[in-house]
Amino acid sequence: MERVTRHPVTVRVFRALHPDLGFWIAHRLSGTLADHTRDPAVLDRAARAQAQYAEELLRRRPDLGLVILAHTHRPALAELGNGRAYLNPGAFLDGGRYAVVARDSIELKTFQ
């Protein structure tokens, strides 16, 4: 199924949809396509792959200063120099984690 959902044609068609329809489709498929694992090794591997993707994206796209990704529920902040960074705020509902991004700073925080 991943081959279908990540195929360039599928991605282009999905991006062409109205957002309301796209969100409806994503919501309907999320239970089927999602990986609901809590295995720490799997989650660590996913977090490393996500950070690597973000860093490669920042190298390829000098016009980007910040890449924010989530989904792994693993908070991360990697400042890569020249004011560029990768941020994963974690999950608010899984520990009260969130991020604050301002013009000159990025902070990972925990709601208390």
Buried (B, 14 or more C-beta within 10 A) or exposed (E): EEEEEEEEEEEEEEEEEEEEEBEEEEEEEEEEEEEEEEEEEEBEEBBEEBBEEBBEEBEEEEEEEEBEBBEBBBBBEBEBEEEBBBBBBBBEEEEEBBBEEEEEEBEBEEEE
